Amino acid sequence: MNYKVLIIVVMLFLLVGCWNIEEADRLDYVHGIGIDYEDGKIKIYLQIVNLGNLGTPDVAATGESQVTIAHASAEDMESAIFEIYKSAQKKLYWGHTTFIMLSEAALEHNKLKEVLDLINRFPETRYRIRIFATKSKITELMEVSPIFQGSPIFSRLTDLNNEYEQSSWMKPLTNRELIISLDEPGHNGIIPTVRLAENTWQSEKEPEPMVEALGIASVSADEFHGFILGKDVNGLRWIQEKSKRGNVTIFNKGKPAAGVVIVKPETKFDINTEGDKVTFHAKFKAKGMINEMLQNVDQKFIIEELKKRIKKEIMQTYRSGLEIDSDVYRLSETLYRKDVKTWKKLEKDGKIPLDEKSLQIEVNLDLVNSKLNKTEPIIE
């Protein structure tokens, strides 16, 4: 018995200690990666963040730079990274990488495949990394920090789930989700697109530039289809999964009549097949809460106008997708899941032929109580 105890004690001593641990103060942490393409070379931007700003105001680093950006260019992504290594003062740690941003030029020259291949082979990176596209200058977006001297770790590029609960206009996308969408039938991915908003926020001294949602970029594994931006992408918020809430303003006689928040939107698809023609019936349902009454209109009018507006937005986004050869609602995948026999009959390169008549929309809405259950203005 004593012999067994001795063996256990010896083993415990052997297990104690972290032999290969890296000292935190000897590492610099890559937080974001930017990918651009210029003059036949790929350009890499690495956002290195100051983790001292994560502390409380009493202990956080003050007067120090919050963000440092390293950059280099080469024939391929790996070579560009090794160029940065040549001047790195500390070992770069990639395990905290939170986002990857691709420029329009990088997408046009099909650098997405190279990025996904390298990032997902590297052992330190994770599948949770957010993916973004942009038409803006990458360095300007990387230099943005939240208001009140907040850490860039909690910017719109990294903490999007928090904002998505309040306004479900742009769904976060991880590299895992993008890879799945490119591999599965339809082979079409939509990447959230951002830009720099320079005049929306203002501090006491000057404007505060912020990262702003702009729309989506449609891609396949070997092709960049194009962007869908602004109001043209509004319909996606009613179709995408896990959408929480969105706002709709309805009009009467050309003027705003009411502002309504749509909560818990859900869309399911029924499929009708006649020969080689497939029609998708989108059945949308949600609840609406009146947040603002600007004209004295009744509930029936509000509901009917909301239905028209939501249906119009869904169709507009669908048409915008067709214009750039993008199955933005992934209808090809829907058919594959529900009727693989028909899908095999119609598909070409994983996609089925679609036109405006391929999508029919039915909208069902209920108005629920908000703080004031009234359909007339508070003051008239």
N, C-alpha and C positions, 0 to 999 in steps of 0.2 A: 504493500500500500504506500509506504514512504517513498519507494522507488518511483511509483507513478506520479506522486505529488511533485517530486523533484523534476521529473521530465516536463510537467505542466509549467512549473515556475521558469525553467530554462527557456521554454518556448515563448512565454510571455515577454521575457527580456528581448528575445529575437524579434518579436513583432513590434515592440515599442519603437517609435521614431519614424520620421518621414525621410527616407534616404535621398529621394530625388526632388524634394520640394524646392521651388524657386522662391527667393526672397522678394517680397512684394515691392520693396523700394528699389529693386534692381531691374524692374520691368516697366516698359511703357505699354499702355493698353490701347489697342486698335478698337475704336468704337464704331466707325463707319468707313465704308469703301466707296469711292466714286470711280466710275469708268467712263472715259471719253475716248474719242478717236479723231486723230488729226494728222494730216500729212503722211498717211500710210502707216502710222504707228498708234498703238494703244497707249493711252495715258491713264495712270493710276493715281488716285488721290486717297491718302489715308488720314482719317480724322483721329487724332490722338487727344484724349480728354484728360483734364486735370481732376483726378478723383478726390482731391482735397476739398472740392466744392460740394461733396456729398454730405459733409458734416453739418452740424447745427450752426447757426450764425455765429456762435461764440468760438467755434473751433474750425470753421471752414476757412480755407485759404482766401485771403483778401489781397487785392492788388496784384494778383497773379493772373496770367493768361489762362482762360478757361479752355481754349482749343488751340491746338497746333496742327497744321496740315502739312504732311509730307507728300511730295509728288515726284513722279519720274515717268519716262516714256521709253518704250522698246517695241520690238516686233511682236512680242506676245506678253501676256499678263504676268507670267511667272518671272520672266527676265526683268520686267519693270519693277516688280517687288524686290528682287535681289539688288537692283540698283539703289533702292531706298535703304536696304540693309547696309550698304557700304558707308553711309553717313550716320546710321542710327547710333546714338550714344548709349542706349540700353537695348536689351533684348525685347523685341516686340511680341506681345502676347495677343493671340487672336481669339481666345475663348470668350471674350466679352463683345465680340463684333455683333452689332445690333441691326445694322441696315446696310444695304447695297443700293446705290443709285446709278442708273445708266442714263447717259445723255442720248439725245435724238440721233446723233452721229454714230454712237456705239451700237444702237439698235439697228440703224440702217445698214451697217456693215456687219451685221450678224455676229456681234460679240457676246450676245446673251448666252449662247451655247458654251463658249469658252469660259465665261464667268462661272456658270453653274457647275461645269465639269471640275474646274480647279477648286472652287470653294468647298464642294461636297466631297472631294477626295482628301482634303486636308484634315487631319485628326482633331485639331483644336476647335474648328468651327462647328456650328450646330444647325439643325434644320429649322430653327425658329427665327432665323435672320429675316428681317423685312426686306421686301424688294420694291423699289420705286423707279419711275422714269421721270425725266424732266426735259424741258426745253430751255431752262434757265442755266446760268453759269453754276457749275457744281460747287466751286469754292465759296461762292456767296451763300449758298444754302447750308454748307457745312459750318460756316462761321456764325450762323444764327444761334442765339441762346434765348431761353424763355425770359419773360419779364421778371423784374425784381431780382436781377442778377442770379437767376436760377441756373442750375447746371444744365449743359446741353444734353446730358443723359436723359433728361425728361422733356425733350422737344417733341414736336409733332411727328418726327421721323422715327421715334422710338416708343412713344407712349400713346399710340393711336387708339388703343382699346378704350382708354379713359374718355376720349372725346367722342368716340363712336356711340357710346351710350346716350349721348345728348343729341347728336345729329348723325344719322346713319347714311351719310352721303357717299363716303368713300370707305369701302371695306378693307381692313388691313389684309396684306398678303404675305405669307412666308415663302421662303424658297422651297420648302416641302410641298406646299399647296400649288405652287407654280409648276414644279416638276410633274406632279400628278396630272394637272390640267393639260400639260403638253404631251404626256404619255397616253392618256385615255382618249377614246374616240371623240372626234371633234378637233383634237390636237390644237386647241386654241386657248391661249391664256390672255387675261386682261390684267395689266399692271397699273396700280394707282400712280397717277401723275401729279407732280407738285411743281410749284413755282415760288418765286420770292414776291411776297406782298410788302411793298415798301411804305404805303401810306394808310393802312388800316389802323395801326396802333401808334399811339403817340405818348411819349413820356414828357416830363417837365421840360426837358432840354431839346429833344429832337425826336423825329420819327423812329419807331422801333421796327426794323424789318422782321418779318415772320414767314415761316413756311406755310404755304396755303395750298389746299387741295384744288386741283385744276380739272381733273377728269381721269381718263384711262388711256393706256397704250395697248393696242391689240397685237399679239405676237403669236407665232408658231415656232417650232424648233429651228426652222431654217429661214424664216421670213418675218419682217416687220411690216404689219399691214397698215398702221397709221394710228393717229390719235382720235379720240372722241372727247370733246372738251365742252365745258360750260353747261348750258341748258340742254345740250344734245345728249348728255349722259344722265339726266334726271331720272329716266325710267328705270335705270339699273337698281336704284334704291328700293324699288317695289318688288324686284325679282330676286335679288341676291339673298342668300341664306343669312339667318341671324340678324336681319335688319331690325332695329329697335324703334326708331321714330324719325319722321320727317315732316316738314311743314308744307302746306299748300295754301296759296292765296287765291280766292275765287273773286270774280269780277261781275258787276252788274252795270249795264249801260256804259261799259268802257272804264269804269272806276272800281277800285278795290271795295269789295263788299264785306268780306270776312276772312280772317286768318284761322286756319285749322291745323292742329297737329295730328298727324296720322300715327297711331301706335300699333305695334305688333302686326305689321303687314305680313301676309303669307300668300304665296302663289303656288298653286299646283297645276300640273299640265295633264290634260286628257288628250289622247291621240286618236285621230280618225284617218284610216287608210282606205283609199279607193284607187286600185290599180297601182300606178307608179306615183300617185299624188298623196302626200302626207300633210295633214293639217293639225296644228297644235292649238288646243283650246286652253288658254291661260285663265284660270279661275282665281281671281284676286279677292281677298277678304281682309278687312281691317276694321279698327275702331277709330273714330275721330273725336277730338276734343276741341271745342271752340275756344280759342285764345283771344280773339279780337273780333268785335263787331263794329263795322264802319258804316253799314247801311241797315235799315230795318227790312230784312228779308226773312222769309219763313224757313223752317227746317227742311221742308221738302225741296225748296229751291237750292239750299246749301248742299244737300245730299246729291241732287242731280248734277250740279255743277262740279262737285268733287269727283263724281264718277267720270264725267267728260274729261276733266283735267288729267286724272291719273291714267285713263286709257290713252289719251293723247301723248303723254310723256312716255309711256311704255312703247308705243308705236314709233315715236320719233327716235328713241334710242335704237330700236330694232332696225329702222331704215338706215340710220347712220352707220350701223354695223354692216349692213348689206353693201353700202357704198364703198367700203374698204375691204370687202370680202371677209368679213368677220362674223362668226356665229356668236354674237355677244351674249346671248342667253343660253348657250350650249344646248341647243335643241337637238343637235346630232347625238349628243351623249344621252339625252332623255329618251330618244328613240332606241338607242342601243340598250339601255337598261330595261325598257318595257317591251320591246318587240325586236329582238336581235335578228330574227329571220328577215323581216322587212328591211332592217338596217343593212344587212349583208347584201340584199338585192339592190339597194339604191346607193350605197356609199361609194365614194371615190376618194382615196387617201384619207379615209376616216371621217369624211364629211358627206352630208347629204345635200342635194340641191334645195335651196330656199329662195322664196320670193316674198313679196309683201302679203300675198294671199295665204302664205303658209302659217301665219299667226292670227288667231282670233282671240279677242279679249273680253272677258266678262268681269265686271267690278261689282262687289257687294260691300256696302259700308253701313255701319251703325254709328250714330252719334251718342256719346256717353257723357255723363255729368263731369264737368270740370268744377272749379270752385264756385262758379255761378252758372246755374242751369237756365240760361236765358238766350234767346235768339234775337234780341234787339239790343241796340247800343245802351250803355249804362246811362249816358246823358244825351238827350236829344234837343 
